[in-house]
Amino acid sequence: MTAARNHGAARIGGKVGTPDLTADRMRRIFDASTDQSLFTVARATRNLDMLIQCGNAMAEGWRAILEEWSSTTLEVTRRNMSDAGRLAECRSLDALLSCQSDIVRDRIEIAQESQARISEVSSRMANGSLAWINDLSSAVTADMEALSNAGDNLRETEAAAVRVGQALAG
């Protein structure tokens, strides 16, 4: 009876081996699956960190843009108050038109300077975010391969477990 039990346990997948070799193989498969799972979790954690850093870069960019809009608005308001006094001091139509022309030119220059600074910040924000997104995309691609490998290991483990079960039952 012992010989029959050993014979059934040793015959797995049509191959003859010892139960110790089968157990060792199963242990290696489970260890590989565990290692792959730990690797996948570590990669997912790193990807989440990269995503958070990308979000932080975007938030910093928006903060800089809002700060520029705010400072421009304050500067224009300050100048408008000053210019209202200048307009009130005009005593002729020519002086009034000249003053208005200066004010319009000044506001156009302020708007252009502000838009140039906002464009610079936006460009830096977009380039920084694009770099993070490219890194994240590469990492996700690698993670998909790692998940595929983990799935293959799990399928192999399941198939080996079924073969062991069939060999022990047969």
BELNORLIN-V247597 format. One record per residue. N is the residue number from 1. SS is DSSP state (hx for helix, st for strand, lp for the rest). Layout:
BEGIN
N:SS  N:SS
END
This chain:
BEGIN
1:lp  2:hx  3:hx  4:hx  5:hx  6:hx  7:hx  8:hx  9:hx  10:hx  11:st  12:st  13:lp  14:lp  15:st  16:st  17:lp  18:lp  19:hx  20:hx  21:hx  22:hx  23:hx  24:hx  25:hx  26:hx  27:hx  28:hx  29:hx  30:hx  31:hx  32:hx  33:hx  34:hx  35:hx  36:hx  37:hx  38:hx  39:hx  40:hx  41:hx  42:hx  43:hx  44:hx  45:hx  46:hx  47:hx  48:hx  49:hx  50:hx  51:hx  52:hx  53:hx  54:hx  55:hx  56:hx  57:hx  58:hx  59:hx  60:hx  61:hx  62:hx  63:hx  64:hx  65:hx  66:hx  67:hx  68:hx  69:hx  70:hx  71:hx  72:hx  73:hx  74:hx  75:hx  76:hx  77:hx  78:hx  79:hx  80:hx  81:hx  82:hx  83:hx  84:hx  85:hx  86:hx  87:hx  88:hx  89:hx  90:lp  91:lp  92:lp  93:hx  94:hx  95:hx  96:hx  97:hx  98:hx  99:hx  100:hx  101:hx  102:hx  103:hx  104:hx  105:hx  106:hx  107:hx  108:hx  109:hx  110:hx  111:hx  112:hx  113:hx  114:hx  115:hx  116:hx  117:hx  118:hx  119:hx  120:hx  121:hx  122:hx  123:hx  124:hx  125:hx  126:hx  127:hx  128:hx  129:hx  130:hx  131:hx  132:hx  133:hx  134:hx  135:hx  136:hx  137:hx  138:hx  139:hx  140:hx  141:hx  142:hx  143:hx  144:hx  145:hx  146:hx  147:hx  148:hx  149:hx  150:hx  151:hx  152:hx  153:hx  154:hx  155:hx  156:hx  157:hx  158:hx  159:hx  160:hx  161:hx  162:hx  163:hx  164:hx  165:hx  166:hx  167:hx  168:hx  169:hx  170:lp
END
